[in-house]
Amino acid sequence: MQATRVQSIEPYRDPVGGPWNARAALAVPMTRAPIGMQPTEYIRVKWAQEDYGHSSRIAVSAVHDGEQFAVHLEWEAPAQDERDAVAVALPVRGKPYLVTMGDPEQPIHFLHWIAGCEGLRSTVATGIGTTRPGPEFRRSAQALWQDGHWQVVLVRPLGAGGGVAPLAAGRPAQIAFAVWQGANAERAGLKAFSINWKDMALDA
């Protein structure tokens, strides 16, 4: 996956703006999070025979302007719901396992957008059931649901430190994704996710 360098990130904040339409998106396969990896026995039992993780793919493209990074995400959501959500995962260090939500030595930093909530959440996980508020820094999200699809743009600065997953022009990174279908009562570990990290190159 390539994060192309552009002159300015500003036109890319609009999820349905022309700049994104001119860029080819990467189709990332998604799979439902394993029922055995859910954080509580109650959830494992209650959802053992239920269908969740309905999103089978997400379309992704990314750009940066040397200071800000923007990622455009699009997925099917036949019924708009305030609990619809998407997250971008970035490793803080090392190569943590996505399926176990990282570990204490290899945390995962998430940018988590929820349709019915204001702003863009910063969270960190060091294992299943450990998600907590993450570092504070400038970030934003804009979204539009239309014709059975969500289009969302998440923006954060380049840089590192203070628990923020590192992103730098000219440096490789890894990225992953998760989607929750609110109309299906998906929440927490009940989600679809890209089971493997995707390599991402940020143009110098």
C-alpha positions as CSV (number, residue, x, y, z in Angstrom):
1,M,0.0,0.0,0.0
2,Q,1.3,3.4,-1.0
3,A,0.7,6.7,0.9
4,T,1.4,9.2,-1.9
5,R,2.9,12.6,-1.1
6,V,0.7,15.5,-2.1
7,Q,1.1,19.2,-2.0
8,S,-1.5,19.7,0.8
9,I,-3.7,17.4,2.8
10,E,-6.5,19.9,3.0
11,P,-8.5,18.9,-0.2
12,Y,-8.4,15.3,1.1
13,R,-10.3,15.9,4.3
14,D,-13.5,15.6,2.4
15,P,-14.4,11.9,2.1
16,V,-16.3,12.4,-1.2
17,G,-14.0,15.0,-2.7
18,G,-12.5,14.8,-6.2
19,P,-9.0,14.1,-5.1
20,W,-9.9,10.7,-3.6
21,N,-11.9,9.7,-6.7
22,A,-8.8,10.1,-8.8
23,R,-6.9,7.5,-6.7
24,A,-7.1,3.8,-6.9
25,A,-8.1,2.2,-3.7
26,L,-6.7,-1.1,-2.3
27,A,-9.4,-3.7,-1.5
28,V,-8.5,-5.3,1.8
29,P,-10.2,-8.6,2.7
30,M,-11.8,-8.7,6.2
31,T,-12.7,-11.6,8.4
32,R,-14.7,-11.9,11.6
33,A,-12.7,-11.8,14.8
34,P,-12.6,-15.4,16.3
35,I,-15.3,-16.1,18.8
36,G,-12.7,-17.8,21.0
37,M,-10.7,-14.6,21.3
38,Q,-13.6,-12.6,22.7
39,P,-12.7,-11.0,26.1
40,T,-15.4,-12.6,28.3
41,E,-17.2,-15.9,28.6
42,Y,-20.5,-14.2,28.4
43,I,-19.8,-12.8,24.9
44,R,-18.3,-16.1,23.8
45,V,-21.4,-18.0,24.8
46,K,-24.0,-15.5,23.7
47,W,-22.5,-15.0,20.2
48,A,-21.3,-18.5,19.6
49,Q,-24.1,-19.2,17.2
50,E,-24.7,-15.6,16.0
51,D,-23.5,-14.0,12.8
52,Y,-21.2,-11.0,13.1
53,G,-18.3,-9.5,11.3
54,H,-20.4,-8.8,8.3
55,S,-17.9,-6.6,6.4
56,S,-16.0,-8.8,4.0
57,R,-13.8,-6.0,2.5
58,I,-12.7,-2.4,3.0
59,A,-11.4,-0.1,0.3
60,V,-8.4,2.0,1.4
61,S,-6.2,4.7,0.0
62,A,-3.8,7.1,1.7
63,V,-1.8,10.3,1.2
64,H,0.4,12.6,3.2
65,D,1.9,16.1,2.7
66,G,5.0,15.7,4.8
67,E,3.2,16.9,8.0
68,Q,-0.2,15.2,8.0
69,F,-1.4,11.7,7.0
70,A,-4.9,11.0,5.7
71,V,-6.5,7.6,5.0
72,H,-9.7,7.2,3.1
73,L,-11.9,4.2,4.1
74,E,-15.0,2.9,2.3
75,W,-17.1,-0.1,3.2
76,E,-20.7,-1.4,2.7
77,A,-23.2,-0.6,5.5
78,P,-26.7,-1.3,4.1
79,A,-28.4,0.2,7.2
80,Q,-26.9,3.4,8.6
81,D,-26.5,3.1,12.4
82,E,-25.0,5.4,15.0
83,R,-22.9,2.5,16.2
84,D,-21.3,1.9,12.9
85,A,-17.5,2.3,13.4
86,V,-14.1,1.8,11.8
87,A,-10.6,1.7,13.2
88,V,-7.1,2.0,11.8
89,A,-4.4,0.1,13.7
90,L,-0.7,1.0,13.7
91,P,2.0,-0.7,15.7
92,V,3.7,1.5,18.3
93,R,6.8,-0.8,18.1
94,G,7.7,-4.3,17.0
95,K,5.4,-6.6,15.1
96,P,2.4,-7.3,17.4
97,Y,-0.2,-9.9,16.6
98,L,-3.4,-8.3,15.4
99,V,-5.6,-11.1,16.6
100,T,-4.4,-10.8,20.2
101,M,-4.5,-6.9,20.1
102,G,-0.8,-6.6,20.7
103,D,1.0,-7.3,24.0
104,P,2.7,-5.2,26.7
105,E,6.0,-5.1,24.8
106,Q,4.4,-4.4,21.4
107,P,1.4,-2.1,21.8
108,I,-1.1,-1.3,19.0
109,H,-2.3,2.3,18.5
110,F,-5.8,2.8,17.1
111,L,-7.6,5.7,15.5
112,H,-11.3,4.7,16.2
113,W,-14.2,6.5,14.6
114,I,-17.8,5.9,15.7
115,A,-20.7,7.3,13.7
116,G,-22.7,8.5,16.7
117,C,-19.7,10.0,18.6
118,E,-18.0,13.3,18.2
119,G,-14.4,13.3,17.1
120,L,-11.8,10.6,16.5
121,R,-10.7,8.4,19.4
122,S,-7.1,7.6,20.2
123,T,-6.8,4.2,21.9
124,V,-4.0,1.7,22.8
125,A,-4.2,-2.0,23.3
126,T,-1.6,-4.4,24.8
127,G,-3.7,-7.5,24.6
128,I,-7.3,-8.7,24.4
129,G,-9.6,-6.7,26.6
130,T,-7.0,-4.1,27.4
131,T,-8.1,-1.2,25.2
132,R,-7.7,2.1,27.0
133,P,-7.4,5.8,26.1
134,G,-4.3,6.5,24.0
135,P,-2.1,9.5,23.6
136,E,-3.6,12.9,22.9
137,F,-2.6,14.7,19.7
138,R,-4.3,16.6,16.8
139,R,-6.5,14.3,14.8
140,S,-9.8,14.6,12.9
141,A,-12.4,12.6,11.0
142,Q,-15.0,13.4,8.3
143,A,-17.6,10.9,7.2
144,L,-20.6,10.4,4.9
145,W,-23.0,7.5,4.6
146,Q,-24.6,7.3,1.1
147,D,-26.2,4.6,-1.0
148,G,-25.4,1.9,1.5
149,H,-21.7,2.8,1.9
150,W,-19.7,4.7,4.5
151,Q,-16.8,6.9,3.3
152,V,-14.6,8.1,6.1
153,V,-11.3,10.1,6.1
154,L,-9.1,10.0,9.2
155,V,-6.3,12.5,9.6
156,R,-3.3,12.5,12.0
157,P,0.1,14.1,12.1
158,L,3.3,12.4,11.0
159,G,5.8,11.8,13.8
160,A,6.2,9.6,16.8
161,G,6.8,9.7,20.6
162,G,4.5,9.7,23.6
163,G,2.9,6.4,22.7
164,V,1.9,7.5,19.2
165,A,2.5,4.9,16.5
166,P,5.4,6.3,14.3
167,L,4.7,7.5,10.8
168,A,7.4,9.3,8.8
169,A,7.9,10.4,5.2
170,G,10.2,8.0,3.3
171,R,9.8,5.3,6.0
172,P,7.9,2.0,5.8
173,A,5.0,1.3,8.2
174,Q,2.3,-1.2,8.8
175,I,-1.4,-0.7,8.9
176,A,-4.6,-2.7,9.6
177,F,-8.3,-2.1,9.8
178,A,-11.5,-3.1,11.7
179,V,-15.2,-2.4,10.9
180,W,-18.2,-2.7,13.1
181,Q,-21.8,-2.9,11.7
182,G,-23.9,-1.2,14.3
183,A,-27.2,-2.5,12.9
184,N,-26.0,-6.0,13.8
185,A,-25.1,-4.8,17.4
186,E,-21.4,-5.3,16.7
187,R,-19.1,-3.8,19.3
188,A,-15.8,-4.3,21.0
189,G,-14.3,-7.6,19.8
190,L,-17.4,-8.4,17.7
191,K,-16.1,-7.0,14.5
192,A,-14.6,-7.7,11.1
193,F,-10.8,-7.1,10.8
194,S,-7.9,-7.4,8.4
195,I,-6.2,-10.4,10.0
196,N,-2.8,-9.5,8.7
197,W,-0.8,-6.2,8.7
198,K,-0.5,-4.4,5.4
199,D,2.9,-3.0,4.5
200,M,2.6,0.7,3.8
201,A,5.2,2.9,2.1
202,L,5.1,6.7,2.7
203,D,6.6,8.6,-0.2
204,A,9.7,10.7,0.7
